[in-house]
Amino acid sequence: MKNLLWIFGLLLLLTSCGSDDDICLGEESTPRLKLKFRNASNNLLTTVDTLYVDVDYGKTPLTSIIYSANVDSVFVPLRIDESPYTDIYFRTRSGQTGSKLRVTYDKKSIYVSPACGFKINYENLKPELTGTTPVQDIQTNNTTLTDENSINFYLRF
Amino acid sequence: MRTASIFICAFSLLSISLFSQTKTEEKKQDSVKWKYTPNFTVGVDVLNLGSSFFSDRQMIQGFVSSRISKKVHAVIDLGYDNNIYQKNGYDVKADGLFAKIGGFYMLSMDPENDLNGFYAGAKLAGSFYNQEYKAVPVKGLNSDGVFIAFDPSTQSSYWIEASLGARVQVFSSNFFIDVNAQPRYLAYTTKQEEIKPMIVPGFGKSSGSFNMGFSWSIAYKF
């Protein structure tokens, strides 16, 4: 009789740990676009003294990703909805019109886990720059985005 | 309509269980003094039936058990479960039939009435059901409310289950109250687009492989 209670308790303990459908860890989510900066004159890696990055997620106003001093790289989450592109706006001074980077891509949905649902991987990333101040041009490095390890684009300031 | 077909199914399986037990009778007779006479107990789970009125889950289940030796009973469970899962961006619906087959062993019996007592047992279970993923979330930063929807599909899941419980006769009638807990482990499931099922009829929430079920049945011994 006493043993039975122990077995029962142990099984209750096992089942109570079973529910893990709430927590989705960050790295299992959709990867972010990784950008680094280069100096336009000598093509060396550089830091930008002040940088504002805003992204159009289909909401107004734009979502601010970063507003920071002395940045050498930036991670930009791309859109995961039906939109075939994401518009990213760069400014180095407030009040500046800035440069618009439109990234077009092909999306692929990948199932992760019950907690995370699906994530998106991007292929055939294509940058399209309008406005050459402050970003002068774009160098493409890696056109697939499946993790956050490699640099996708270099922005030349 | 559906309940009617469940009942027809339950009773046809009941007759099969009776038929199969007449064979095991011969083996048991030599080893155990207790003599097998065709017997069966039919029970309906009133706990889950009652809670159907108050929750999103509608579950009807019942069992047929037969005492095949002094301490061992064979048991077949049948049920229908209709459940939804709406959480964390998911919107899932699943409904279908499930069946379990197994046995239990009387761990301690009332000396005056050997049908009363505590028991432990094991069952194999399977569920055949329709599921519909109306929404599966897509996770990404700064973008909420993005989903993928899938067409309804037919799936099946299989699990093993232990049962721990007690059976008590109601006074000296043929009625029994049977209460048990069923810790279960999801062994195999078919998947749509590699998605792990969030709910399985008869099993319950299935995002983790372990789950626990409870039942409180009123049974009648024929």
Interface residues (C-beta under 8 A of the other chain):
Chain A: M1 L4 I7 F8 L11 L12 L14 T15 S16 C17 G18 S19 D20 D21 D22 C24 E28 S29 T30 R32 V55 Y57 T63 I65 P77 L78 R79 I80 D81 S109 Y111 V112 S113 P114 A115 C116 G117 F118 K119 I120
Chain B: K87 N88 G89 Y90 L107 S108 F118 A120 V136 P137 V138 K139 G140 L141 N142 S143 V146 I148 A162 L164 A181 P183 E193 E194 I195 K196 M198 K205 S207 G208 S209 F210 N211 M212
